[in-house]
Amino acid sequence: MAKTYKVTYKPYFNERIKPVAFHGEDMHPLYIQVTFDRKSIFFKSYYFDLFAQPKYAELETNIDQIKEQESRLIEYIIEKNADSFSLDKFSEDYKYYCTDLLDLIDEPFKDYMVTFFMDEGLPRYAGIVRAISDSLTAIQIVETFKDGMKPALYAKMIEHAVYYAPPYIPLVALIRKRHPKGLLSFPVFEWKQPETWVLLSIILKISFPEYDRMEVKRYVEKLL
């Protein structure tokens, strides 16, 4: 009988690399070690790099959240390849399934807001979006405007977003519902789980009925 090997992994701070800034704190980059059949691979955490960006600072993103998401991703890939696991296949899958869909549409949604305000004859608001684009996520900008903008203008911006912007707002609602204490992140591996689409369908039906559910699904699939 052929011997079976267990896949193990661990996150660690790579002290061989000089510290980098992570929201006001210097720390060594977070790496992952994956071991199988007495061989190991080592690679930098995708989410460490991603969430070190300044726009995630005010969300109080922390290393524990990053480690938790890395664990969910790695466990997903291990289970997916349970019958034919290899480190090479793992590396390929990691690069694909880690990709954060919210990050992919963050800038396009900001571009939508700039265009909306310019079309409304409000270049000052467009300038505000441009000025804070690197330091806040799109949803933070949206929520800031909700608190400080005239309700009619805000409602119009949200209404037009259904037709002229990526479905960013309902996808944020999905992630906040699914992982209320986790990262503001919608990775590919999350989308690939059937229960995610079930929950998103419910959220769209109840909270965002103006969105066409199948159009949202097609948009996400196209991102992939």
PASEBA-1860 file (N, C-alpha, C; in nm, 3 decimals):
! residues 224
1> MAKTYKVT> 0.085/-0.119/0.000/0.000/0.000/0.000/0.089/0.125/0.000 ~ 0.059/0.220/-0.089/0.138/0.342/-0.096/0.115/0.426/0.029 ~ 0.220/0.484/0.075/0.210/0.569/0.193/0.145/0.702/0.157 ~ 0.052/0.747/0.240/-0.011/0.877/0.217/0.053/0.981/0.306 ~ 0.063/1.102/0.255/0.126/1.210/0.329/0.024/1.319/0.359 ~ 0.034/1.372/0.476/-0.054/1.480/0.517/0.005/1.613/0.473 ~ -0.082/1.703/0.430/-0.040/1.838/0.395/-0.043/1.923/0.521 ~ 0.066/1.990/0.550/0.071/2.081/0.664/0.114/2.219/0.616
9> YKPYFNER> 0.080/2.319/0.693/0.118/2.456/0.657/0.128/2.541/0.782 ~ 0.201/2.648/0.770/0.210/2.742/0.882/0.248/2.880/0.829 ~ 0.186/2.984/0.883/0.229/3.119/0.851/0.345/3.159/0.943 ~ 0.434/3.241/0.892/0.545/3.288/0.975/0.595/3.421/0.921 ~ 0.657/3.499/1.008/0.717/3.625/0.967/0.858/3.597/0.918 ~ 0.885/3.634/0.796/1.014/3.605/0.734/1.119/3.706/0.783 ~ 1.195/3.665/0.881/1.294/3.755/0.942/1.419/3.771/0.856 ~ 1.427/3.697/0.746/1.539/3.715/0.654/1.518/3.837/0.563
17> IKPVAFHG> 1.396/3.887/0.564/1.363/4.004/0.482/1.341/4.123/0.575 ~ 1.387/4.238/0.535/1.377/4.355/0.622/1.231/4.392/0.647 ~ 1.202/4.448/0.762/1.063/4.485/0.795/1.006/4.585/0.694 ~ 0.876/4.580/0.680/0.804/4.673/0.595/0.695/4.741/0.678 ~ 0.645/4.850/0.629/0.541/4.923/0.701/0.406/4.853/0.685 ~ 0.340/4.831/0.797/0.206/4.775/0.794/0.119/4.860/0.886 ~ 0.057/4.960/0.829/-0.033/5.051/0.900/0.030/5.109/1.027 ~ 0.146/5.169/1.005/0.212/5.238/1.115/0.305/5.154/1.198
25> EDMHPLYI> 0.314/5.028/1.167/0.402/4.938/1.242/0.498/4.869/1.145 ~ 0.624/4.861/1.184/0.722/4.788/1.103/0.721/4.641/1.141 ~ 0.706/4.556/1.042/0.708/4.413/1.070/0.764/4.337/0.950 ~ 0.818/4.220/0.980/0.867/4.136/0.873/0.747/4.083/0.792 ~ 0.762/4.069/0.661/0.650/4.020/0.579/0.602/3.882/0.623 ~ 0.474/3.860/0.609/0.415/3.732/0.644/0.432/3.635/0.527 ~ 0.487/3.518/0.556/0.507/3.413/0.457/0.430/3.289/0.499 ~ 0.415/3.196/0.405/0.347/3.069/0.431/0.439/2.955/0.392
33> QVTFDRKS> 0.447/2.854/0.477/0.518/2.731/0.444/0.414/2.620/0.428 ~ 0.420/2.550/0.314/0.332/2.436/0.291/0.421/2.314/0.268 ~ 0.393/2.206/0.340/0.476/2.086/0.334/0.392/1.966/0.294 ~ 0.449/1.886/0.202/0.382/1.764/0.157/0.487/1.667/0.106 ~ 0.475/1.542/0.142/0.568/1.439/0.098/0.714/1.478/0.127 ~ 0.734/1.532/0.247/0.866/1.571/0.299/0.932/1.684/0.219 ~ 0.854/1.752/0.138/0.903/1.869/0.066/0.820/1.992/0.104 ~ 0.884/2.108/0.098/0.815/2.231/0.139/0.831/2.340/0.034
41> IFFKSYYF> 0.731/2.426/0.026/0.741/2.548/-0.052/0.716/2.665/0.041 ~ 0.772/2.781/0.005/0.762/2.900/0.088/0.721/3.017/-0.003 ~ 0.626/3.096/0.040/0.582/3.208/-0.044/0.521/3.317/0.044 ~ 0.525/3.439/-0.009/0.471/3.552/0.066/0.318/3.548/0.065 ~ 0.259/3.585/0.176/0.114/3.592/0.187/0.059/3.699/0.093 ~ -0.031/3.658/0.006/-0.098/3.753/-0.085/-0.174/3.859/-0.006 ~ -0.240/3.816/0.100/-0.323/3.910/0.174/-0.241/4.006/0.259 ~ -0.122/3.966/0.298/-0.034/4.059/0.369/0.002/4.175/0.278
49> DLFAQPKY> 0.042/4.144/0.157/0.076/4.250/0.060/-0.046/4.336/0.028 ~ -0.158/4.270/0.003/-0.278/4.342/-0.036/-0.325/4.438/0.072 ~ -0.333/4.389/0.195/-0.391/4.470/0.302/-0.290/4.560/0.373 ~ -0.167/4.558/0.324/-0.070/4.657/0.370/-0.091/4.791/0.299 ~ -0.175/4.792/0.195/-0.202/4.916/0.124/-0.266/5.018/0.218 ~ -0.230/5.146/0.204/-0.283/5.250/0.295/-0.435/5.256/0.300 ~ -0.504/5.223/0.191/-0.650/5.239/0.189/-0.720/5.143/0.285 ~ -0.647/5.042/0.335/-0.707/4.949/0.429/-0.675/4.982/0.575
57> AELETNID> -0.598/5.088/0.597/-0.552/5.118/0.733/-0.667/5.150/0.828 ~ -0.761/5.232/0.785/-0.869/5.275/0.874/-0.970/5.164/0.901 ~ -0.962/5.056/0.827/-1.048/4.940/0.855/-0.994/4.857/0.970 ~ -0.879/4.899/1.023/-0.814/4.829/1.134/-0.786/4.683/1.100 ~ -0.741/4.663/0.975/-0.702/4.529/0.932/-0.585/4.480/1.015 ~ -0.592/4.357/1.061/-0.484/4.306/1.146/-0.433/4.171/1.095 ~ -0.320/4.131/1.150/-0.254/4.009/1.106/-0.338/3.884/1.135 ~ -0.410/3.883/1.244/-0.494/3.766/1.275/-0.600/3.745/1.168
65> QIKEQESR> -0.659/3.852/1.117/-0.757/3.841/1.009/-0.692/3.783/0.883 ~ -0.571/3.829/0.855/-0.499/3.781/0.737/-0.466/3.633/0.751 ~ -0.417/3.593/0.867/-0.386/3.452/0.890/-0.511/3.365/0.877 ~ -0.622/3.415/0.929/-0.746/3.338/0.923/-0.790/3.318/0.778 ~ -0.778/3.423/0.697/-0.818/3.408/0.557/-0.721/3.318/0.480 ~ -0.594/3.331/0.509/-0.497/3.241/0.447/-0.530/3.096/0.481 ~ -0.567/3.069/0.603/-0.600/2.933/0.644/-0.722/2.882/0.570 ~ -0.824/2.965/0.556/-0.944/2.922/0.483/-0.911/2.892/0.337
73> LIEYIIEK> -0.828/2.976/0.277/-0.788/2.955/0.138/-0.709/2.825/0.123 ~ -0.610/2.806/0.209/-0.525/2.686/0.198/-0.606/2.559/0.222 ~ -0.694/2.562/0.321/-0.778/2.445/0.347/-0.869/2.417/0.227 ~ -0.917/2.521/0.163/-1.001/2.503/0.045/-0.924/2.432/-0.067 ~ -0.801/2.478/-0.092/-0.720/2.419/-0.199/-0.683/2.274/-0.165 ~ -0.648/2.249/-0.040/-0.613/2.112/0.002/-0.732/2.018/-0.020 ~ -0.849/2.060/0.024/-0.969/1.976/0.008/-1.003/1.956/-0.139 ~ -0.988/2.062/-0.217/-1.020/2.055/-0.361/-0.931/1.952/-0.431
81> NADSFSLD> -0.807/1.940/-0.387/-0.710/1.850/-0.452/-0.677/1.728/-0.366 ~ -0.771/1.688/-0.283/-0.744/1.581/-0.187/-0.697/1.451/-0.253 ~ -0.748/1.422/-0.371/-0.716/1.296/-0.437/-0.589/1.302/-0.521 ~ -0.540/1.420/-0.549/-0.422/1.432/-0.637/-0.340/1.555/-0.600 ~ -0.309/1.568/-0.473/-0.238/1.687/-0.427/-0.093/1.686/-0.472 ~ -0.046/1.803/-0.512/0.097/1.823/-0.539/0.129/1.968/-0.507 ~ 0.252/1.994/-0.472/0.291/2.130/-0.438/0.286/2.222/-0.560 ~ 0.317/2.168/-0.677/0.309/2.249/-0.798/0.165/2.292/-0.826
89> KFSEDYKY> 0.074/2.198/-0.814/-0.068/2.231/-0.836/-0.117/2.328/-0.729 ~ -0.070/2.308/-0.607/-0.108/2.401/-0.501/-0.066/2.544/-0.536 ~ 0.056/2.561/-0.582/0.108/2.694/-0.616/0.023/2.760/-0.724 ~ -0.015/2.681/-0.825/-0.099/2.734/-0.933/-0.236/2.776/-0.878 ~ -0.295/2.690/-0.799/-0.427/2.720/-0.744/-0.424/2.840/-0.651 ~ -0.320/2.849/-0.571/-0.311/2.961/-0.477/-0.316/3.094/-0.552 ~ -0.239/3.105/-0.659/-0.233/3.231/-0.734/-0.368/3.269/-0.792 ~ -0.447/3.170/-0.826/-0.580/3.197/-0.884/-0.684/3.223/-0.775
97> YCTDLLDL> -0.694/3.135/-0.678/-0.804/3.143/-0.582/-0.786/3.251/-0.477 ~ -0.665/3.303/-0.460/-0.644/3.408/-0.360/-0.696/3.543/-0.408 ~ -0.708/3.564/-0.538/-0.737/3.696/-0.594/-0.862/3.758/-0.532 ~ -0.850/3.882/-0.490/-0.958/3.951/-0.421/-1.044/4.028/-0.521 ~ -1.168/3.985/-0.538/-1.257/4.047/-0.636/-1.297/4.188/-0.594 ~ -1.313/4.212/-0.465/-1.347/4.347/-0.420/-1.237/4.447/-0.455 ~ -1.113/4.402/-0.440/-1.002/4.491/-0.473/-1.000/4.520/-0.623 ~ -1.038/4.422/-0.705/-1.040/4.442/-0.850/-1.141/4.548/-0.892
105> IDEPFKDY> -1.252/4.561/-0.818/-1.355/4.656/-0.859/-1.358/4.781/-0.772 ~ -1.264/4.792/-0.678/-1.257/4.911/-0.593/-1.231/5.036/-0.677 ~ -1.128/5.033/-0.760/-1.095/5.150/-0.842/-1.203/5.178/-0.947 ~ -1.256/5.076/-1.017/-1.365/5.106/-1.110/-1.485/5.173/-1.043 ~ -1.516/5.135/-0.918/-1.628/5.200/-0.851/-1.594/5.346/-0.818 ~ -1.471/5.371/-0.779/-1.428/5.509/-0.756/-1.436/5.590/-0.885 ~ -1.396/5.529/-0.996/-1.406/5.596/-1.127/-1.551/5.631/-1.157 ~ -1.642/5.539/-1.123/-1.784/5.568/-1.142/-1.825/5.691/-1.064
113> MVTFFMDE> -1.783/5.700/-0.938/-1.820/5.816/-0.856/-1.767/5.946/-0.914 ~ -1.644/5.944/-0.963/-1.587/6.063/-1.025/-1.671/6.105/-1.145 ~ -1.705/6.009/-1.230/-1.786/6.039/-1.349/-1.924/6.090/-1.309 ~ -1.983/6.028/-1.209/-2.116/6.071/-1.163/-2.114/6.217/-1.119 ~ -2.018/6.254/-1.038/-2.015/6.391/-0.988/-1.982/6.492/-1.098 ~ -1.898/6.452/-1.192/-1.870/6.542/-1.304/-1.996/6.562/-1.389 ~ -2.069/6.455/-1.412/-2.194/6.466/-1.489/-2.298/6.550/-1.416 ~ -2.293/6.550/-1.284/-2.387/6.630/-1.203/-2.342/6.775/-1.188
121> GLPRYAGI> -2.228/6.808/-1.249/-2.176/6.944/-1.236/-2.119/6.973/-1.099 ~ -2.060/6.869/-1.038/-2.004/6.882/-0.903/-1.857/6.839/-0.904 ~ -1.772/6.913/-0.973/-1.631/6.872/-0.983/-1.559/6.870/-0.849 ~ -1.608/6.946/-0.752/-1.543/6.944/-0.620/-1.557/6.807/-0.555 ~ -1.674/6.748/-0.567/-1.693/6.613/-0.513/-1.605/6.512/-0.587 ~ -1.597/6.528/-0.719/-1.510/6.440/-0.797/-1.365/6.453/-0.751 ~ -1.325/6.576/-0.722/-1.189/6.600/-0.673/-1.165/6.536/-0.538 ~ -1.267/6.535/-0.453/-1.254/6.472/-0.322/-1.229/6.322/-0.339
129> VRAISDSL> -1.304/6.258/-0.428/-1.285/6.115/-0.451/-1.143/6.088/-0.498 ~ -1.096/6.168/-0.593/-0.960/6.149/-0.643/-0.857/6.169/-0.533 ~ -0.880/6.269/-0.448/-0.782/6.305/-0.345/-0.767/6.198/-0.238 ~ -0.876/6.129/-0.206/-0.871/6.030/-0.097/-0.872/5.887/-0.149 ~ -0.862/5.872/-0.280/-0.872/5.738/-0.340/-0.767/5.641/-0.288 ~ -0.647/5.689/-0.264/-0.539/5.601/-0.220/-0.544/5.570/-0.070 ~ -0.622/5.646/0.004/-0.622/5.630/0.150/-0.750/5.569/0.205 ~ -0.852/5.550/0.120/-0.977/5.488/0.164/-1.028/5.393/0.057
137> TAIQIVET> -1.100/5.290/0.099/-1.167/5.202/0.004/-1.291/5.271/-0.049 ~ -1.344/5.219/-0.158/-1.464/5.279/-0.217/-1.581/5.277/-0.120 ~ -1.597/5.170/-0.044/-1.711/5.164/0.047/-1.697/5.266/0.160 ~ -1.576/5.295/0.202/-1.557/5.398/0.303/-1.594/5.535/0.249 ~ -1.560/5.559/0.123/-1.596/5.687/0.061/-1.748/5.697/0.047 ~ -1.810/5.588/0.004/-1.956/5.587/-0.009/-2.022/5.618/0.126 ~ -1.975/5.554/0.231/-2.037/5.574/0.363/-2.007/5.712/0.419 ~ -1.893/5.770/0.382/-1.864/5.907/0.422/-1.960/6.003/0.354
145> FKDGMKPA> -1.985/5.982/0.226/-2.080/6.067/0.155/-2.222/6.050/0.209 ~ -2.256/5.931/0.250/-2.390/5.907/0.305/-2.415/5.994/0.428 ~ -2.311/6.013/0.508/-2.325/6.093/0.630/-2.322/6.243/0.603 ~ -2.254/6.285/0.492/-2.234/6.428/0.473/-2.298/6.489/0.350 ~ -2.358/6.407/0.266/-2.414/6.456/0.140/-2.565/6.474/0.153 ~ -2.621/6.562/0.071/-2.766/6.577/0.070/-2.829/6.443/0.032 ~ -2.932/6.400/0.106/-2.990/6.267/0.084/-3.032/6.241/-0.061 ~ -3.088/6.341/-0.128/-3.135/6.321/-0.265/-3.018/6.292/-0.359
153> LYAKMIEH> -2.907/6.363/-0.340/-2.789/6.342/-0.424/-2.728/6.205/-0.397 ~ -2.720/6.170/-0.270/-2.665/6.039/-0.234/-2.752/5.928/-0.294 ~ -2.884/5.941/-0.282/-2.974/5.839/-0.335/-2.958/5.825/-0.486 ~ -2.938/5.936/-0.553/-2.919/5.933/-0.698/-2.789/5.862/-0.734 ~ -2.683/5.888/-0.658/-2.555/5.822/-0.682/-2.568/5.671/-0.667 ~ -2.638/5.626/-0.564/-2.656/5.483/-0.540/-2.746/5.421/-0.647 ~ -2.849/5.495/-0.686/-2.941/5.445/-0.789/-2.869/5.427/-0.923 ~ -2.789/5.526/-0.962/-2.717/5.518/-1.089/-2.610/5.409/-1.086
161> AVYYAPPY> -2.559/5.380/-0.968/-2.454/5.277/-0.955/-2.505/5.141/-1.002 ~ -2.635/5.116/-0.989/-2.692/4.989/-1.032/-2.665/4.965/-1.180 ~ -2.667/5.074/-1.259/-2.657/5.062/-1.404/-2.519/5.097/-1.460 ~ -2.444/5.179/-1.386/-2.320/5.233/-1.443/-2.193/5.195/-1.366 ~ -2.207/5.115/-1.263/-2.091/5.080/-1.180/-2.088/4.929/-1.156 ~ -1.973/4.876/-1.116/-1.969/4.734/-1.076/-2.060/4.711/-0.956 ~ -2.107/4.589/-0.933/-2.196/4.559/-0.820/-2.119/4.554/-0.687 ~ -2.043/4.657/-0.663/-1.953/4.663/-0.548/-2.030/4.665/-0.416
169> IPLVALIR> -2.132/4.747/-0.409/-2.203/4.766/-0.282/-2.271/4.637/-0.235 ~ -2.346/4.565/-0.318/-2.403/4.438/-0.268/-2.298/4.333/-0.237 ~ -2.184/4.335/-0.307/-2.079/4.237/-0.275/-2.015/4.268/-0.140 ~ -2.001/4.396/-0.107/-1.953/4.433/0.026/-2.052/4.385/0.131 ~ -2.181/4.403/0.105/-2.284/4.358/0.199/-2.276/4.207/0.220 ~ -2.251/4.134/0.114/-2.235/3.988/0.123/-2.121/3.952/0.217 ~ -2.005/4.013/0.196/-1.888/3.978/0.277/-1.908/4.019/0.423 ~ -1.967/4.132/0.446/-1.992/4.174/0.584/-2.089/4.079/0.654
177> KRHPKGLL> -2.181/4.024/0.578/-2.275/3.927/0.635/-2.207/3.794/0.660 ~ -2.126/3.751/0.565/-2.063/3.617/0.572/-1.948/3.613/0.671 ~ -1.870/3.721/0.677/-1.754/3.725/0.767/-1.749/3.861/0.837 ~ -1.839/3.883/0.932/-1.849/4.016/0.995/-1.722/4.062/1.067 ~ -1.637/3.970/1.108/-1.513/4.008/1.177/-1.390/3.981/1.091 ~ -1.412/3.948/0.966/-1.300/3.916/0.879/-1.256/4.034/0.795 ~ -1.173/4.005/0.697/-1.123/4.108/0.607/-1.235/4.159/0.515 ~ -1.221/4.283/0.471/-1.309/4.335/0.367/-1.255/4.281/0.235
185> SFPVFEWK> -1.290/4.156/0.205/-1.227/4.084/0.097/-1.322/3.979/0.043 ~ -1.327/3.970/-0.090/-1.411/3.870/-0.156/-1.323/3.791/-0.252 ~ -1.250/3.692/-0.200/-1.156/3.615/-0.283/-1.227/3.518/-0.375 ~ -1.159/3.478/-0.479/-1.215/3.385/-0.576/-1.260/3.255/-0.510 ~ -1.183/3.205/-0.414/-1.221/3.078/-0.352/-1.352/3.090/-0.277 ~ -1.384/3.209/-0.228/-1.511/3.231/-0.161/-1.626/3.224/-0.261 ~ -1.605/3.284/-0.377/-1.708/3.282/-0.480/-1.735/3.139/-0.528 ~ -1.634/3.055/-0.530/-1.648/2.920/-0.582/-1.727/2.827/-0.491
193> QPETWVLL> -1.760/2.872/-0.371/-1.837/2.789/-0.279/-1.986/2.812/-0.303 ~ -2.064/2.705/-0.329/-2.205/2.720/-0.366/-2.286/2.803/-0.267 ~ -2.256/2.791/-0.138/-2.335/2.863/-0.039/-2.319/3.015/-0.052 ~ -2.210/3.058/-0.113/-2.189/3.202/-0.131/-2.293/3.259/-0.227 ~ -2.315/3.191/-0.338/-2.415/3.238/-0.433/-2.556/3.233/-0.373 ~ -2.583/3.132/-0.293/-2.713/3.123/-0.227/-2.735/3.245/-0.138 ~ -2.636/3.279/-0.058/-2.648/3.394/0.032/-2.656/3.524/-0.048 ~ -2.575/3.537/-0.152/-2.579/3.659/-0.232/-2.716/3.676/-0.298
201> SIILKISF> -2.773/3.569/-0.345/-2.907/3.575/-0.406/-3.009/3.628/-0.307 ~ -3.001/3.582/-0.182/-3.094/3.627/-0.079/-3.072/3.775/-0.050 ~ -2.946/3.816/-0.038/-2.915/3.956/-0.010/-2.964/4.046/-0.123 ~ -2.943/4.004/-0.247/-2.989/4.084/-0.361/-3.141/4.092/-0.362 ~ -3.208/3.983/-0.335/-3.354/3.982/-0.338/-3.413/4.070/-0.229 ~ -3.354/4.066/-0.109/-3.412/4.137/0.005/-3.363/4.282/0.014 ~ -3.231/4.301/0.001/-3.174/4.434/0.027/-3.143/4.515/-0.098 ~ -3.124/4.446/-0.212/-3.088/4.517/-0.335/-3.171/4.465/-0.453
209> PEYDRMEV> -3.305/4.476/-0.443/-3.391/4.420/-0.548/-3.375/4.490/-0.683 ~ -3.317/4.610/-0.683/-3.299/4.683/-0.808/-3.191/4.619/-0.896 ~ -3.105/4.536/-0.837/-3.002/4.467/-0.913/-3.058/4.340/-0.975 ~ -3.023/4.314/-1.099/-3.058/4.188/-1.165/-2.960/4.081/-1.115 ~ -3.010/3.980/-1.047/-2.924/3.881/-0.983/-2.834/3.810/-1.084 ~ -2.890/3.774/-1.198/-2.809/3.702/-1.296/-2.705/3.792/-1.361 ~ -2.736/3.920/-1.373/-2.636/4.013/-1.425/-2.519/4.026/-1.328 ~ -2.549/4.029/-1.199/-2.443/4.033/-1.098/-2.357/3.909/-1.108
217> KRYVEKLL> -2.421/3.794/-1.120/-2.347/3.668/-1.131/-2.259/3.667/-1.255 ~ -2.314/3.713/-1.368/-2.234/3.718/-1.492/-2.116/3.813/-1.479 ~ -2.139/3.924/-1.409/-2.029/4.020/-1.391/-1.915/3.957/-1.313 ~ -1.948/3.890/-1.204/-1.842/3.828/-1.123/-1.770/3.719/-1.203 ~ -1.846/3.638/-1.272/-1.785/3.531/-1.353/-1.691/3.589/-1.458 ~ -1.730/3.704/-1.513/-1.645/3.768/-1.614/-1.513/3.815/-1.552 ~ -1.518/3.858/-1.427/-1.394/3.899/-1.360/-1.295/3.784/-1.352 ~ -1.346/3.663/-1.339/-1.259/3.547/-1.322/-1.182/3.512/-1.448
END
